[in-house]
């Protein structure tokens, strides 16, 4: 891997894509594995591992390059075809990768290899081999195809509203209109798209659940929950610990979130907060970013220049190498993400700017991911470039808070208004996040459920975690189908709890930053540099944070936040 900090004539547009020849890779892979097993010393095995890793890195780089170019334009026929190729070949590559992990785990020089490479690589290898057998290859290919089908369905949404056509990203500003009737009509138009496609979406998910349960049985598990946890590479906490965390959320955070919704209802001066009102926070309107997308990026460059020398170098690298695609357009996949193209040492930030405050949230969030992986390129193995997603989300969510002092660049006089909304929204997100997690546990522990029973289960969870939610006369949502919009449920099962765990850690960084910025930033920087070289709870400890699973942690964090929120006179906003 070659970092391209100084090769500024190289930009993302010039990154050369070539479909990897899996047959040729497999042949070389097999020869290297044979040499690995015959090697007479740890030193010899380490040299072979470097060659194996180069093959893995090349395949991974081409996959991520394809991912970016396909999601930036899902109508491009070439990269649609290439994406289909990866849907079919990634499971075959995973089979090779499993052989790589098995070789690591069974090496007679394992102790020496662990001393050289760190024990976390072996922990991850042990979890990986639990999630693959050749007998599930076709099921994995089918699972990938279903995931692509769902993503494409949403990316190519067309929503007609008052004579104009919108997609799922561009309709959002209308859902935040100062006019309540416009908000309702825009929300109804969006959900009409989901309602008209509900049967297709439910069938996609029904097939996914069936496939994933079959995969679990073939791997020797009782259900997909165990597979999902192993896929997420969770090594130091269990479903029982997660359930206890959800309990803390129900007891501590749900009441605070409900208080915040009541404050919002009073601010808005309405008798009842309906579902289309929830994201509209102030009678004067939500704060909106100032300037064009280019001006927002220029202000972000100033922000990162002033935050630290490290973030300045990082963001200049992202700009000069053209590693961001930020603005919404037709045919572009929904949402936002950060990926890493290891061959070039290049993070890539993808988002859908649409003129709302979410543009700044997603920019700072994904920049947190990109900054972390940019600081982890020194690790030779891809397993250490990223931590597991629970820890990875700490970097992104904490970056949202570290950048608070610069929000005047994006919101001007509405900076304090944004701060209150951001913090309140972060609190209000957590109950939704754990509801998504509990929903997935219910679904995969009961794979025989019908689509109707799944919808009922979701609606029941909403009544527990989101008691303020009122769907008025929207039959689609009242029937329990809100979850069908959530990408992660389809494409990344069991991912969502990671956001809530990381949010508790990010709150701790927010509190530390208020007390002593230098100490907080140094802890954050050390966390970023550690990459994925430790497990989630080990990284939490490294950053001098409390475990979210620790009894009393949630309550202690929320106490300081409640004091902050209560200190703000939001009636002036």
Backbone torsions as a table, in degrees:
resi	resn	phi	psi	omega
1	UNK	NA	134.6	-179.7
2	UNK	-121.8	116.1	174.7
3	UNK	-70.6	145.6	-171.6
4	UNK	-115.3	29.1	-179.2
5	UNK	-50.9	-42.6	-172.4
6	UNK	-98.3	-3.3	-179.3
7	UNK	-99.3	67.4	-167.7
8	UNK	-74.0	-7.1	172.8
9	UNK	-77.4	-14.9	177.4
10	UNK	-89.4	122.6	177.2
11	UNK	-127.0	170.2	-178.7
12	UNK	-55.5	-38.3	-178.5
13	UNK	-60.6	-24.8	-178.3
14	UNK	-98.9	0.7	175.6
15	UNK	-63.1	122.3	-174.5
16	UNK	-85.0	125.7	176.6
17	UNK	-98.2	134.0	173.0
18	UNK	-141.9	126.2	179.9
19	UNK	-57.7	123.6	-180.0
20	UNK	-69.6	136.1	178.6
21	UNK	-85.0	98.3	-174.6
22	UNK	-64.6	-33.4	179.1
23	UNK	-62.4	-45.3	179.7
24	UNK	-67.5	-41.2	178.0
25	UNK	-60.2	-43.6	-178.4
26	UNK	-62.5	-39.6	179.8
27	UNK	-63.1	-46.6	178.5
28	UNK	-65.6	-39.5	-179.8
29	UNK	-58.8	-46.9	-177.9
30	UNK	-62.5	-40.9	179.4
31	UNK	-64.5	-41.8	179.6
32	UNK	-67.6	-38.4	177.3
33	UNK	-63.3	-40.2	177.9
34	UNK	-61.8	-41.5	178.3
35	UNK	-67.1	-36.1	179.5
36	UNK	-60.8	-46.8	-177.7
37	UNK	-66.6	-27.9	-178.8
38	UNK	-87.8	-11.6	-175.3
39	UNK	-60.9	141.7	-173.2
40	UNK	-96.8	2.4	-179.0
41	UNK	-153.9	161.4	176.7
42	UNK	-63.9	-36.7	-179.7
43	UNK	-61.5	-42.0	178.7
44	UNK	-66.0	-41.0	179.1
45	UNK	-64.9	-37.7	178.2
46	UNK	-62.5	-39.5	178.0
47	UNK	-63.3	-41.3	179.9
48	UNK	-69.2	-37.8	177.3
49	UNK	-59.6	-37.2	177.6
50	UNK	-62.3	-39.7	178.6
51	UNK	-69.2	-40.9	176.4
52	UNK	-62.0	-41.3	-178.2
53	UNK	-66.0	-33.3	177.8
54	UNK	-62.9	-38.7	176.4
55	UNK	-65.0	-45.2	179.8
56	UNK	-62.3	-41.0	-178.3
57	UNK	-65.8	-40.0	-179.9
58	UNK	-63.1	-46.1	179.7
59	UNK	-63.1	-45.9	-179.0
60	UNK	-62.7	-38.3	-179.9
61	UNK	-64.8	-43.5	179.7
62	UNK	-67.6	-36.3	176.4
63	UNK	-61.9	-47.6	-177.4
64	UNK	-68.3	-34.2	175.7
65	UNK	-64.6	-41.3	176.4
66	UNK	-64.6	-43.5	179.1
67	UNK	-55.5	-48.0	-178.0
68	UNK	-63.9	-49.0	-175.1
69	UNK	-69.6	-30.4	177.0
70	UNK	-72.9	-45.0	-178.1
71	UNK	-71.9	-26.5	176.0
72	UNK	-68.8	-26.3	176.9
73	UNK	-153.2	92.5	-177.1
74	UNK	-72.1	-6.6	178.4
75	UNK	-92.0	-6.5	179.2
76	UNK	-67.8	114.5	-174.3
77	UNK	-66.0	-32.5	-178.6
78	UNK	-65.6	-50.9	-176.5
79	UNK	-78.1	-18.4	169.6
80	UNK	-64.8	-42.0	178.0
81	UNK	-67.4	-40.5	179.1
82	UNK	-66.2	-38.1	177.4
83	UNK	-62.7	-40.4	177.0
84	UNK	-62.8	-38.4	177.8
85	UNK	-59.1	-44.2	-179.7
86	UNK	-69.9	-35.3	174.8
87	UNK	-54.6	-37.1	-176.8
88	UNK	-84.5	-33.0	-172.5
89	UNK	-96.1	-21.5	-179.4
90	UNK	-57.9	-43.0	176.1
91	UNK	-59.5	-34.8	177.5
92	UNK	-69.1	-38.7	176.2
93	UNK	-66.2	-37.4	176.4
94	UNK	-60.2	-33.0	176.9
95	UNK	-63.7	-41.6	176.2
96	UNK	-64.7	-44.0	-178.7
97	UNK	-61.5	-35.8	177.2
98	UNK	-63.2	-38.4	175.7
99	UNK	-62.2	-39.7	177.0
100	UNK	-59.7	-46.9	-179.6
101	UNK	-65.4	-40.7	179.5
102	UNK	-63.2	-37.8	177.7
103	UNK	-62.8	-42.4	177.0
104	UNK	-59.2	-48.8	-173.2
105	UNK	-67.1	-29.1	-175.4
106	UNK	-104.2	10.2	179.6
107	UNK	-64.2	135.9	174.7
108	UNK	-67.9	-12.6	179.5
109	UNK	-108.4	28.8	-173.7
110	UNK	-56.4	-41.6	-178.2
111	UNK	-60.6	-45.0	179.1
112	UNK	-64.4	-38.7	178.5
113	UNK	-66.2	-40.8	177.8
114	UNK	-63.6	-39.3	178.1
115	UNK	-61.6	-36.2	-177.2
116	UNK	-82.4	-35.0	-170.7
117	UNK	-109.7	-12.0	-177.5
118	UNK	91.2	147.1	-174.8
119	UNK	-74.2	-22.3	-176.6
120	UNK	-62.7	-34.6	178.0
121	UNK	-59.2	-37.6	-178.9
122	UNK	-76.5	-32.6	174.1
123	UNK	-63.6	-45.5	179.1
124	UNK	-64.4	-39.0	177.9
125	UNK	-62.5	-41.7	179.7
126	UNK	-62.6	-38.0	177.5
127	UNK	-71.5	-38.1	-177.9
128	UNK	-63.1	-42.2	-177.2
129	UNK	-67.7	-18.1	177.7
130	UNK	-77.9	-9.9	-174.6
131	UNK	-110.3	8.3	-178.3
132	UNK	-143.4	136.9	166.4
133	UNK	-142.7	150.7	178.8
134	UNK	-55.7	-27.3	-176.7
135	UNK	-67.5	-15.7	-178.5
136	UNK	-102.1	7.1	-174.1
137	UNK	-56.5	-50.6	-178.0
138	UNK	-65.8	-33.9	177.9
139	UNK	-65.6	-38.7	178.2
140	UNK	-66.1	-39.1	177.3
141	UNK	-63.3	-42.0	178.7
142	UNK	-65.7	-38.4	178.0
143	UNK	-62.3	-43.8	178.0
144	UNK	-61.8	-40.2	-179.5
145	UNK	-64.6	-39.7	178.2
146	UNK	-65.9	-39.4	177.8
147	UNK	-61.4	-44.9	178.0
148	UNK	-63.0	-39.1	179.9
149	UNK	-61.5	-43.0	179.3
150	UNK	-65.6	-46.1	-179.8
151	UNK	-60.4	-43.3	-178.3
152	UNK	-67.2	-39.8	179.4
153	UNK	-57.5	-44.1	-179.3
154	UNK	-74.2	-38.7	-177.7
155	UNK	-63.6	-30.7	-175.2
156	UNK	-102.8	21.2	177.5
157	UNK	-64.2	140.1	174.2
158	UNK	-128.3	119.0	-175.0
159	UNK	-116.5	114.9	179.0
160	UNK	-85.5	127.7	-179.4
161	UNK	-149.1	114.8	177.0
162	UNK	50.4	48.0	174.0
163	UNK	83.5	-1.3	178.4
164	UNK	-118.8	161.1	178.7
165	UNK	-115.3	132.8	-176.8
166	UNK	-126.6	165.3	168.7
167	UNK	-111.4	-175.5	-173.1
168	UNK	-68.7	-19.5	175.9
169	UNK	-90.2	-43.4	-174.4
170	UNK	-73.8	-17.4	177.9
171	UNK	-75.3	-19.9	-172.5
172	UNK	-58.8	-43.9	179.1
173	UNK	-56.2	-33.0	177.8
174	UNK	-71.6	-29.6	175.4
175	UNK	-71.0	-13.8	177.6
176	UNK	-109.3	19.5	-178.1
177	UNK	-60.5	149.6	175.2
178	UNK	-67.3	-19.5	179.2
179	UNK	-90.8	117.6	-174.7
180	UNK	-61.8	-38.3	-179.8
181	UNK	-65.4	-36.5	176.3
182	UNK	-65.3	-41.9	177.4
183	UNK	-56.7	-47.0	-178.2
184	UNK	-62.8	-46.4	-177.9
185	UNK	-65.6	-39.1	178.6
186	UNK	-66.1	-42.9	177.8
187	UNK	-62.7	-42.6	178.7
188	UNK	-62.2	-38.4	179.6
189	UNK	-65.3	-43.3	178.5
190	UNK	-62.6	-49.1	-177.0
191	UNK	-70.2	-20.1	173.1
192	UNK	-65.7	-35.3	174.7
193	UNK	-60.8	-48.4	-179.9
194	UNK	-64.1	-39.2	-180.0
195	UNK	-63.4	-41.2	-179.1
196	UNK	-69.7	-22.1	178.8
197	UNK	-107.5	9.1	-174.0
198	UNK	-60.3	-42.0	-178.9
199	UNK	-61.5	-42.3	179.1
200	UNK	-66.2	-44.2	-179.3
201	UNK	-63.5	-43.6	179.8
202	UNK	-64.5	-35.3	178.2
203	UNK	-69.3	-40.8	176.5
204	UNK	-57.5	-48.1	-177.3
205	UNK	-70.1	-38.2	177.5
206	UNK	-57.9	-43.8	178.3
207	UNK	-66.6	-37.1	177.5
208	UNK	-62.2	-47.3	-179.2
209	UNK	-61.0	-44.1	179.3
210	UNK	-60.5	-46.9	-179.8
211	UNK	-62.0	-45.6	-176.9
212	UNK	-66.2	-35.1	176.7
213	UNK	-67.5	-41.4	177.3
214	UNK	-61.2	-41.2	177.5
215	UNK	-59.4	-45.3	-179.2
216	UNK	-60.7	-44.4	-179.1
217	UNK	-64.6	-41.3	179.3
218	UNK	-65.3	-28.8	178.7
219	UNK	-84.3	-5.0	176.9
220	UNK	93.8	15.3	179.1
221	UNK	-100.5	164.5	178.5
222	UNK	-77.2	-34.4	179.0
223	UNK	-158.5	-179.5	-172.6
224	UNK	-76.8	-13.4	-179.7
225	UNK	-56.1	-47.2	-178.8
226	UNK	-63.8	-38.9	177.6
227	UNK	-65.8	-43.3	-179.4
228	UNK	-59.5	-42.5	178.8
229	UNK	-66.2	-39.7	179.0
230	UNK	-68.2	-39.1	176.6
231	UNK	-60.7	-36.3	179.0
232	UNK	-79.5	-0.5	176.0
233	UNK	60.4	41.7	178.9
234	UNK	-86.4	114.5	-173.4
235	UNK	-112.8	-14.7	-173.6
236	UNK	-130.4	19.5	168.1
237	UNK	-153.2	161.4	-168.6
238	UNK	-122.4	167.5	174.1
239	UNK	-56.5	-32.4	179.2
240	UNK	-66.7	-39.1	177.3
241	UNK	-67.2	-37.6	177.2
242	UNK	-65.6	-41.3	178.5
243	UNK	-61.0	-38.4	178.0
244	UNK	-67.5	-36.2	175.4
245	UNK	-63.5	-43.7	177.9
246	UNK	-60.1	-36.9	178.0
247	UNK	-61.2	-43.3	177.3
248	UNK	-61.4	-38.4	178.5
249	UNK	-63.7	-45.0	179.4
250	UNK	-59.6	-40.9	-173.8
251	UNK	-80.1	-34.0	-170.4
252	UNK	-109.1	-44.2	-171.1
253	UNK	-90.7	-37.2	179.6
254	UNK	-57.0	-44.5	177.8
255	UNK	-61.8	-39.9	178.8
256	UNK	-66.5	-42.3	178.2
257	UNK	-60.5	-40.4	179.1
258	UNK	-64.1	-39.4	176.4
259	UNK	-60.5	-40.5	-178.8
260	UNK	-68.4	-37.4	175.8
261	UNK	-65.5	-36.4	178.2
262	UNK	-67.5	-40.0	175.1
263	UNK	-60.4	-39.9	179.4
264	UNK	-64.7	-43.7	179.4
265	UNK	-58.5	-43.6	179.8
266	UNK	-66.2	-40.9	178.0
267	UNK	-58.5	-43.1	-176.3
268	UNK	-76.1	-16.1	178.1
269	UNK	68.4	38.5	179.9
270	UNK	-117.7	156.4	-177.9
271	UNK	-73.5	-32.5	-175.9
272	UNK	-146.2	134.4	178.0
273	UNK	-85.3	113.2	178.6
274	UNK	-95.3	168.9	-173.7
275	UNK	-58.4	-32.5	-179.0
276	UNK	-81.9	-3.5	175.4
277	UNK	-94.7	-19.6	-167.8
278	UNK	-57.9	-36.8	-177.2
279	UNK	-91.4	-3.1	176.3
280	UNK	-97.0	106.0	-163.0
281	UNK	-92.2	-28.7	-171.4
282	UNK	-133.5	146.4	177.6
283	UNK	-63.0	-23.6	176.9
284	UNK	-86.4	1.2	-178.9
285	UNK	96.3	152.9	176.8
286	UNK	-67.3	147.8	174.8
287	UNK	-61.6	137.7	-179.7
288	UNK	-118.0	145.1	179.5
289	UNK	-62.8	144.1	179.3
290	UNK	-89.4	133.8	171.3
291	UNK	95.0	174.0	178.8
292	UNK	-77.7	166.1	174.6
293	UNK	-53.5	-40.0	178.7
294	UNK	-63.5	-39.4	179.1
295	UNK	-69.4	-34.7	175.6
296	UNK	-62.0	-43.6	179.5
297	UNK	-65.0	-39.1	177.4
298	UNK	-61.8	-41.5	178.4
299	UNK	-68.4	-34.7	175.8
300	UNK	-64.1	-37.6	177.9
301	UNK	-63.0	-41.8	176.5
302	UNK	-63.2	-43.9	-179.5
303	UNK	-58.1	-48.8	-177.3
304	UNK	-73.2	-25.8	174.3
305	UNK	-66.5	-38.6	-176.8
306	UNK	-84.8	-24.2	-178.7
307	UNK	-66.2	-48.9	-179.7
308	UNK	-168.7	158.1	175.0
309	UNK	-59.8	-35.4	-177.7
310	UNK	-66.4	-45.7	-179.1
311	UNK	-70.1	-29.4	176.2
312	UNK	-63.0	-51.0	179.8
313	UNK	-60.5	-42.0	-179.0
314	UNK	-61.4	-50.0	-173.4
315	UNK	-71.3	-34.1	175.0
316	UNK	-62.3	-38.8	176.5
317	UNK	-61.6	-44.4	180.0
318	UNK	-62.0	-40.4	-179.3
319	UNK	-69.4	-48.8	-173.6
320	UNK	-68.9	-24.9	-179.0
321	UNK	-100.1	1.9	174.3
322	UNK	59.5	53.1	-172.8
323	UNK	-104.7	32.9	177.0
324	UNK	-141.5	136.6	170.1
325	UNK	-127.8	104.4	-162.9
326	UNK	-110.3	-20.7	-167.6
327	UNK	-100.4	138.1	178.0
328	UNK	-65.7	145.1	171.7
329	UNK	-159.7	163.0	-179.6
330	UNK	-63.1	140.6	178.3
331	UNK	87.4	-10.2	179.1
332	UNK	-83.7	141.8	177.9
333	UNK	-62.9	153.7	-178.9
334	UNK	-77.7	166.6	171.3
335	UNK	85.9	-163.8	179.1
336	UNK	-147.1	151.1	178.2
337	UNK	-159.5	167.4	168.6
338	UNK	-127.5	132.6	173.3
339	UNK	-125.6	178.1	-174.5
340	UNK	-137.8	124.3	179.8
341	UNK	-101.9	92.7	-165.6
342	UNK	-64.1	-31.3	-179.2
343	UNK	-57.0	-32.4	-178.6
344	UNK	-107.0	2.4	-176.7
345	UNK	59.5	36.8	-168.0
346	UNK	-120.9	111.9	167.1
347	UNK	-70.2	157.5	175.1
348	UNK	-137.1	131.0	179.8
349	UNK	-106.8	127.1	-179.2
350	UNK	-120.3	130.8	175.7
351	UNK	-154.4	-179.1	-178.4
352	UNK	-133.2	75.0	177.8
353	UNK	-53.9	134.2	178.9
354	UNK	-139.9	17.4	175.3
355	UNK	86.8	12.8	178.2
356	UNK	-110.8	170.2	178.7
357	UNK	-61.4	-21.6	177.1
358	UNK	-60.5	-22.8	176.8
359	UNK	-60.5	-40.4	-179.0
360	UNK	-76.8	-38.9	176.8
361	UNK	-57.0	-48.5	-175.2
362	UNK	-71.5	-33.0	178.8
363	UNK	-65.2	-49.1	-179.3
364	UNK	-69.4	-35.5	179.0
365	UNK	-62.9	-54.2	-177.7
366	UNK	-69.8	-29.5	174.6
367	UNK	-64.4	-32.9	175.4
368	UNK	-61.8	-44.0	175.6
369	UNK	-61.0	-48.3	-175.7
370	UNK	-64.4	-39.0	179.3
371	UNK	-64.0	-40.4	178.6
372	UNK	-62.2	-51.1	-175.3
373	UNK	-68.3	-31.6	175.9
374	UNK	-62.5	-31.7	177.6
375	UNK	-83.8	-4.7	-176.0
376	UNK	-114.1	11.6	-177.6
377	UNK	-70.4	-12.0	-179.2
378	UNK	-73.4	-15.3	178.6
379	UNK	-76.2	135.3	-177.3
380	UNK	-74.7	-25.4	-174.9
381	UNK	-105.5	139.1	-176.3
382	UNK	-61.0	-26.4	179.5
383	UNK	-60.2	-23.8	-179.2
384	UNK	-100.5	-5.9	177.1
385	UNK	-65.7	-42.2	175.4
386	UNK	-115.2	145.5	166.1
387	UNK	-79.8	176.5	170.8
388	UNK	-60.1	156.4	-167.1
389	UNK	-64.1	-28.4	177.5
390	UNK	-59.8	-43.6	177.4
391	UNK	-76.0	-36.3	-178.7
392	UNK	-59.8	-35.4	-178.8
393	UNK	-72.3	-15.7	174.8
394	UNK	-64.1	-43.1	-178.1
395	UNK	-61.3	-44.1	-174.9
396	UNK	-71.1	-47.2	-177.0
397	UNK	-70.8	-33.5	177.2
398	UNK	-69.4	-36.3	177.2
399	UNK	-60.6	-34.6	176.4
400	UNK	-57.0	-37.5	-178.4
401	UNK	-83.4	-37.3	178.8
402	UNK	-61.2	-25.2	-177.8
403	UNK	-91.6	2.8	179.5
404	UNK	-51.2	-43.1	-176.5
405	UNK	-61.0	-14.6	-177.6
406	UNK	-105.4	9.6	-176.7
407	UNK	-66.9	-16.5	174.9
408	UNK	-63.1	-26.3	178.7
409	UNK	-65.2	-27.8	-175.7
410	UNK	-105.5	-25.4	-174.7
411	UNK	-125.9	-0.7	177.6
412	UNK	56.8	-127.9	-178.2
413	UNK	-68.0	-12.0	179.5
414	UNK	-89.5	15.6	-178.3
415	UNK	-57.0	-50.0	-178.9
416	UNK	-65.0	-35.5	177.1
417	UNK	-61.3	-42.3	177.8
418	UNK	-65.9	-45.2	-178.9
419	UNK	-55.4	-47.2	-179.5
420	UNK	-63.1	-44.5	-179.4
421	UNK	-63.9	-41.3	-178.8
422	UNK	-64.5	-45.9	-179.5
423	UNK	-67.7	-45.3	178.8
424	UNK	-61.0	-42.5	179.4
425	UNK	-64.2	-35.3	178.3
426	UNK	-65.1	-40.0	176.2
427	UNK	-66.0	-46.1	-176.4
428	UNK	-68.6	-22.9	178.4
429	UNK	-68.9	-36.6	-170.3
430	UNK	-58.0	-46.6	177.3
431	UNK	-58.9	-38.9	175.9
432	UNK	-62.9	-43.8	-178.8
433	UNK	-59.9	-43.0	-179.4
434	UNK	-75.0	-27.2	174.5
435	UNK	-64.0	-42.8	176.2
436	UNK	-58.8	-41.9	-179.9
437	UNK	-65.5	-47.8	-178.7
438	UNK	-64.3	-36.3	176.4
439	UNK	-57.3	-44.4	-178.9
440	UNK	-67.3	-37.0	174.9
441	UNK	-60.8	-44.7	179.7
442	UNK	-61.7	-46.4	-176.6
443	UNK	-61.8	-47.9	-173.9
444	UNK	-82.7	-18.4	171.7
445	UNK	-80.6	-15.0	-180.0
446	UNK	-132.6	65.6	-171.5
447	UNK	-66.8	-11.7	-179.8
448	UNK	-83.9	-2.7	-179.2
449	UNK	-57.8	145.7	173.6
450	UNK	-82.8	164.0	175.2
451	UNK	-55.6	-38.8	179.6
452	UNK	-64.2	-40.1	179.0
453	UNK	-68.1	-34.6	176.3
454	UNK	-65.9	-43.5	178.4
455	UNK	-61.2	-40.7	178.5
456	UNK	-63.8	-40.7	178.9
457	UNK	-61.4	-41.6	178.7
458	UNK	-63.8	-44.5	-177.7
459	UNK	-63.0	-36.9	177.9
460	UNK	-65.2	-38.9	177.9
461	UNK	-66.3	-37.8	177.1
462	UNK	-58.9	-39.4	-177.7
463	UNK	-68.0	-24.0	177.9
464	UNK	-85.5	-49.9	-172.2
465	UNK	-93.1	-24.7	-176.4
466	UNK	-128.8	59.6	-172.4
467	UNK	-64.6	-17.4	179.9
468	UNK	-77.3	-14.1	-168.7
469	UNK	-69.7	125.9	-179.9
470	UNK	-129.3	115.6	-175.7
471	UNK	-90.8	4.5	177.5
472	UNK	50.5	-116.0	-175.2
473	UNK	-108.6	20.2	-179.2
474	UNK	-85.4	102.5	-174.1
475	UNK	-66.3	-35.7	-179.4
476	UNK	-60.1	-48.0	-178.0
477	UNK	-75.5	-37.9	177.8
478	UNK	-62.7	-25.1	178.1
479	UNK	-79.9	0.9	174.8
480	UNK	87.8	34.3	-174.2
481	UNK	-110.9	10.9	179.8
482	UNK	-57.9	-37.6	-175.8
483	UNK	-58.5	-19.6	-174.0
484	UNK	-68.8	-10.3	177.3
485	UNK	-86.6	-12.5	-168.7
486	UNK	-86.3	105.8	-176.6
487	UNK	-51.3	-44.0	-172.1
488	UNK	-60.1	-34.5	-179.4
489	UNK	-60.1	-35.1	-178.8
490	UNK	-86.4	-48.3	-167.2
491	UNK	-97.1	-21.5	-176.4
492	UNK	-140.7	70.2	-174.4
493	UNK	-57.9	135.0	178.8
494	UNK	73.5	9.4	177.5
495	UNK	-70.1	-36.5	-158.9
496	UNK	-64.0	-30.4	180.0
497	UNK	-61.9	-23.9	-179.1
498	UNK	-59.9	-37.1	178.4
499	UNK	-62.9	-40.0	-176.3
500	UNK	-73.4	-40.0	175.8
501	UNK	-61.8	-45.2	-179.5
502	UNK	-66.4	-32.4	179.6
503	UNK	-63.4	-39.0	176.9
504	UNK	-62.3	-38.9	177.3
505	UNK	-69.5	-39.2	179.0
506	UNK	-64.7	-37.2	175.3
507	UNK	-58.7	-38.0	179.1
508	UNK	-66.1	-39.3	175.7
509	UNK	-64.1	-39.4	177.0
510	UNK	-57.8	-46.0	-179.0
511	UNK	-66.4	-41.9	178.8
512	UNK	-64.9	-37.8	-178.3
513	UNK	-66.1	-34.3	177.6
514	UNK	-67.0	-30.8	-178.0
515	UNK	-85.9	-42.9	-176.9
516	UNK	-156.8	99.8	-174.6
517	UNK	-60.5	-45.2	-175.2
518	UNK	-60.4	-44.7	179.0
519	UNK	-63.2	-44.6	-178.7
520	UNK	-63.3	-44.9	-178.1
521	UNK	-66.5	-40.3	178.9
522	UNK	-62.7	-40.6	176.3
523	UNK	-63.3	-41.1	179.7
524	UNK	-64.5	-43.1	-179.1
525	UNK	-63.6	-41.7	177.4
526	UNK	-62.4	-39.0	178.0
527	UNK	-62.5	-43.8	179.3
528	UNK	-62.9	-43.6	-177.7
529	UNK	-66.9	-25.1	-179.4
530	UNK	-73.9	-16.0	177.7
531	UNK	51.8	-131.1	179.6
532	UNK	-105.6	25.8	-174.2
533	UNK	-77.8	-3.5	177.1
534	UNK	-138.3	166.2	177.0
535	UNK	-75.4	172.1	-177.7
536	UNK	-55.0	-55.4	-175.5
537	UNK	-68.6	-29.5	175.6
538	UNK	-67.9	-39.3	178.5
539	UNK	-68.8	-37.4	176.1
540	UNK	-59.4	-43.5	179.0
541	UNK	-66.1	-42.3	179.2
542	UNK	-57.6	-36.0	-178.3
543	UNK	-85.4	6.9	-179.6
544	UNK	59.8	42.7	177.2
545	UNK	-113.2	159.8	174.2
546	UNK	-86.8	145.4	177.1
547	UNK	-67.1	133.0	176.4
548	UNK	-61.9	-21.3	-179.4
549	UNK	-79.9	-16.9	-178.0
550	UNK	-65.7	127.6	178.2
551	UNK	-57.3	130.5	-179.5
552	UNK	94.6	-14.7	-178.5
553	UNK	-64.2	-49.0	-178.0
554	UNK	-58.9	-45.6	-178.4
555	UNK	-63.3	-39.8	-178.6
556	UNK	-66.3	-38.3	-179.9
557	UNK	-69.2	-44.1	-176.0
558	UNK	-66.2	-29.7	-179.7
559	UNK	-57.7	-46.2	-179.5
560	UNK	-69.4	-34.6	179.3
561	UNK	-68.6	-42.0	178.6
562	UNK	-59.2	-41.9	179.3
563	UNK	-62.1	-41.8	177.8
564	UNK	-62.1	-48.9	-177.7
565	UNK	-63.2	-38.0	180.0
566	UNK	-72.1	-19.1	179.2
567	UNK	-79.8	-10.5	-176.5
568	UNK	-97.5	129.1	175.2
569	UNK	-88.2	86.5	-174.8
570	UNK	-75.4	-7.3	177.8
571	UNK	-67.8	-15.7	179.9
572	UNK	-85.7	-9.0	-175.0
573	UNK	-84.9	NA	NA
